[in-house]
Amino acid sequence: MDPLPSCIEALRVLAQTKDPNRVVLIERAIDQYLKTETGRLQRLRDAINWQKAAKRKGEDWETAKDYIRSLLHSQR
């Protein structure tokens, strides 16, 4: 079973929330996915970019996008 759809769904819920712990929760969801999917950081980045491009009302994907960017940068 592909865990990416579950991860994206969790991030979608978090993209719609104003929870004060939102950043931590987003990073935790991404980290959990990456633990189960070694080498899938690029795939997750592409999925997040697709979700952001959909421009659904009330969703903010910047935190997830920024975190993925920082992870990719740290791998260089």
N, C-alpha and C positions, 0 to 999 in steps of 0.2 A: 504494500500500500504506500502510495506517495504521500509523504508528510507535508509537502509544500502547500497544498490547498488548506490544510488545517492551520498552518502557520499564517498564511495570508488572511484567513478568516479572523484569527485572533488579532492580527494587526489592524484589520478593518474596524473591528470593534473599538480598539484602542485609538484609532485615528478619529473616531467620533466622540471620544470622551474628553472631558476637561478635568479628569482626576489629577490631583496634585502629584501623584506618584506615576504619572503617565510615562515619563521618560524611562524610569526604572523598569516598568512593566513591558515596555516596548523592547528594551535591551534584553530583558530576560527571555521574552518570547523568541527573539532572534537567536540568542545564545543557545536556547534549548533546541531549536531547529538545527543549528550548526553542529551540535553534538551528535545528532542522529544522521546527519547528512554531510559527512566529511567531503570537502571540496566543492560544496554547492553554493558558496558565497556569491559567485557570479550569477547563478540561476536565481537566487533570492533577489539580488539587485535588479535583475531584469523584471521579475514579477512585481516588485515594489514600484519600479518606474512605470509599468503598465497600469497599475492601480492608480498612481498619481495622475497619469495622463487621462484617466477616465473622468477626472474632475467632478466626482460626485459631491453634491452639496453636503457641507458639514464635515468633510473628511480632511484631515491634515496629515500628510504622509512625510512631511519634512524631517521629523525626528527620526523615523525609521531610515529614511534615505541618508541622512547625515551620519547615522550610526554605521550603516553599511559602508559608506564612503571611508569612515575612519578605520574600520576593520580592513578594508582593501588596502588602504594606505599603510597600515602597520605590517602588512604581509610583504611589502616591497623591500 
